[in-house]
């Protein structure tokens, strides 16, 4: 059972380290000291857990069920709700806004992935603060501090991998969407130019496009400017050596 050396319970502030509670677990035995193998220890702990589960009926009152649903918020790394305290709401929303401004999601899938990046970053930042709180807690023995920091290290590695995977997937999804949009814009721009030359009124929705006429016109103008720039760049910088003016 946890002793008085365990970290005190309390809400964690974003501005400064505060006392927190981490889930206590029995340390993995050292065979050289205890003579018990890791496999034997694991089997013993599994048996104890099963026996304890037989005596547990879970929370019965509404308040108890609410507390049980938020058990994972003791350190905030596995909780379903990322924001753990009202005073953290503003900082959390500011972090989310930065990610949405950076990636500019255009679909529900992209928005969900950007939100996941923000939530993962929030949890990674919390790990640093939890480590500071552990090191600042003089009631912990060095071994207790090492065990809890090691556990946080596992969370950090898992979250870092999750962040990198999400970034990669998000970029792939956005690149694919932009390529499809560009192809559709180009088709719409070609139809726009064709109808304008024939003096025929045309709206993108007539051919099933979701873009407005103004958006298509902007795309066509931008493409023509870029084409002209490429022609000028080729004439100015890609001149064969025999035609270059001697200096």
C-alpha positions in Angstrom: 0.0 0.0 0.0 1.2 3.6 -0.6 2.9 5.2 2.4 3.3 8.8 3.5 6.2 8.9 1.1 3.9 8.9 -1.9 3.3 12.2 -3.6 0.5 14.2 -2.1 -2.7 14.5 -4.0 -3.6 17.9 -5.6 -4.4 19.7 -8.8 -1.4 20.4 -11.0 -0.9 24.0 -12.0 0.5 24.8 -15.4 2.4 27.8 -14.0 4.4 26.0 -11.3 5.0 22.4 -10.1 2.5 21.2 -7.6 2.0 18.0 -5.6 0.5 15.2 -7.6 -0.4 11.5 -7.0 0.9 8.8 -9.2 -0.5 5.3 -9.3 1.5 3.1 -6.9 2.7 -0.3 -8.1 4.9 -2.9 -6.5 8.5 -2.7 -7.9 9.7 -5.5 -10.1 11.8 -7.8 -7.9 15.6 -8.1 -8.2 16.3 -11.8 -8.4 19.7 -11.3 -6.9 18.2 -9.8 -3.7 14.8 -11.6 -3.3 15.4 -14.9 -5.1 12.1 -14.5 -6.9 12.0 -14.5 -10.7 10.2 -11.8 -12.6 7.8 -14.4 -14.0 7.0 -15.8 -10.6 6.4 -12.2 -9.3 4.1 -11.4 -12.2 2.1 -14.6 -11.6 1.8 -13.8 -7.9 0.7 -10.2 -8.6 -1.9 -11.4 -11.2 -3.3 -13.9 -8.7 -3.7 -11.2 -6.1 -5.3 -8.8 -8.5 -7.9 -11.5 -9.5 -8.7 -12.2 -5.9 -9.1 -8.6 -5.1 -11.4 -8.1 -8.1 -13.8 -10.8 -6.6 -14.3 -8.6 -3.6 -14.8 -5.4 -5.5 -18.3 -4.3 -6.6 -17.3 -0.9 -7.8 -18.8 2.4 -7.0 -22.5 2.5 -6.3 -23.4 6.1 -5.8 -23.5 8.7 -8.6 -20.7 10.6 -6.9 -18.6 7.5 -6.5 -19.1 6.6 -10.2 -18.0 10.1 -11.2 -14.8 9.9 -9.1 -14.1 6.4 -10.5 -14.5 7.7 -14.1 -11.8 10.3 -13.3 -9.3 8.1 -11.6 -6.9 8.4 -14.5 -6.7 12.2 -13.9 -4.3 11.7 -10.9 -1.5 12.5 -13.3 -3.5 13.6 -16.4 -1.6 11.4 -18.9 -4.3 8.8 -19.6 -7.4 10.7 -18.7 -10.1 11.0 -21.3 -10.5 14.7 -20.4 -7.2 16.6 -21.1 -8.0 19.7 -19.1 -8.0 18.9 -15.4 -8.6 22.2 -13.7 -10.5 25.3 -14.7 -7.4 27.5 -14.4 -5.8 25.5 -17.1 -8.5 26.0 -19.6 -7.1 29.2 -21.1 -3.6 27.7 -21.6 -5.0 24.6 -23.1 -7.2 26.5 -25.6 -4.3 28.7 -26.6 -2.2 25.6 -27.3 -5.0 24.1 -29.4 -5.4 27.3 -31.4 -1.7 27.3 -32.2 -1.9 23.8 -33.7 -5.0 24.7 -35.7 -3.4 27.8 -37.0 -0.3 25.9 -38.1 -2.0 22.9 -39.8 -5.2 24.7 -40.9 -7.4 21.5 -41.1 -10.0 21.5 -43.9 -11.9 18.3 -43.0 -13.3 16.7 -39.9 -10.6 14.0 -40.1 -7.8 16.6 -40.3 -9.3 18.5 -37.4 -9.5 15.4 -35.2 -5.8 14.7 -35.9 -4.8 18.2 -35.2 -6.7 18.0 -31.9 -4.8 14.8 -31.1 -1.5 16.6 -31.7 -2.5 19.4 -29.3 -3.6 16.9 -26.6 -0.5 14.9 -26.9 1.7 18.0 -26.6 -0.3 19.0 -23.5 0.4 15.6 -21.9 4.1 15.7 -22.9 4.4 19.2 -21.2 2.7 17.8 -18.1 5.3 15.1 -17.8 8.1 17.7 -17.5 6.1 19.4 -14.7 5.4 16.1 -13.0 9.1 15.2 -13.0 9.9 18.6 -11.4 7.3 18.0 -8.8 8.8 14.5 -8.0 12.3 15.9 -7.7 11.0 18.7 -5.4 9.2 16.4 -3.1 11.5 15.8 -0.1 9.2 13.1 1.4 10.2 10.7 -1.4 13.1 8.3 -1.1 15.6 8.3 -4.0 14.3 4.9 -5.1 10.7 6.1 -5.0 11.6 9.1 -7.1 13.5 7.0 -9.6 10.6 4.5 -10.0 8.0 7.2 -10.6 10.3 9.2 -13.0 10.9 5.9 -14.9 7.2 5.4 -15.2 6.8 8.9 -16.5 9.6 8.1 -19.0 7.5 5.3 -20.4 4.5 7.6 -20.9 6.8 10.1 -22.5 8.2 7.6 -25.0 4.7 6.4 -25.9 3.3 9.9 -26.4 6.3 11.0 -28.5 5.8 8.0 -30.8 2.1 8.8 -31.0 2.9 12.5 -31.9 5.3 11.6 -34.7 2.9 9.0 -36.1 0.0 11.5 -36.1 2.1 14.2 -37.8 3.2 11.8 -40.5 -0.4 10.7 -41.2 -1.8 14.2 -41.1 0.8 15.4 -43.6 0.0 12.5 -45.9 -3.7 13.2 -45.7 -3.3 16.9 -46.3 -0.9 16.4 -49.2 -3.4 14.0 -50.9 -6.2 16.4 -50.4 -4.3 19.3 -51.8 -3.3 17.3 -54.9 -6.9 16.4 -55.5 -8.0 20.0 -55.0 -5.4 21.2 -57.4 -6.6 18.8 -60.1 -10.2 19.9 -59.6 -9.2 23.5 -59.6 -7.3 23.1 -62.9 -10.3 21.4 -64.5 -12.6 24.2 -63.3 -10.1 26.9 -64.5 -9.9 25.3 -68.0 -13.7 25.3 -68.2 -13.9 28.9 -67.0 -11.4 30.1 -69.6 -13.3 28.2 -72.3 -16.7 29.7 -71.4 -15.2 33.2 -71.1 -13.7 33.0 -74.6 -17.1 31.8 -75.9 -18.9 34.5 -74.0 -21.0 32.0 -72.2 -22.0 32.4 -68.5 -20.7 29.6 -66.4 -20.8 28.7 -62.8 -18.6 25.9 -61.3 -21.6 24.2 -59.7 -23.0 23.6 -63.2 -20.3 20.9 -63.6 -20.4 19.6 -60.0 -17.5 21.7 -58.5 -17.8 22.9 -54.9 -15.6 26.0 -55.6 -17.1 29.4 -56.2 -16.4 31.3 -59.4 -14.2 33.7 -57.5 -12.1 30.9 -56.2 -11.6 29.5 -59.6 -10.7 32.9 -61.1 -8.1 33.4 -58.3 -6.6 30.0 -59.0 -6.5 30.7 -62.8 -4.8 34.1 -62.2 -2.3 32.6 -59.8 -1.4 29.8 -62.2 -0.9 32.3 -65.1 1.4 34.4 -63.0 3.4 31.4 -61.9 3.7 30.2 -65.5 4.9 33.6 -66.6 7.4 33.7 -63.8 8.8 30.2 -64.8 9.2 31.4 -68.4 11.1 34.5 -67.3 13.2 32.5 -64.9 14.1 30.0 -67.6 15.1 32.8 -70.0 17.1 34.7 -67.4 18.9 31.9 -65.6 18.9 28.9 -67.9 20.7 30.4 -70.9 23.2 28.0 -72.6 26.8 28.9 -71.9 27.5 29.7 -75.6 24.9 32.5 -75.5 25.9 34.0 -72.2 27.4 37.5 -72.3 31.1 37.6 -71.5 32.0 39.6 -68.4 
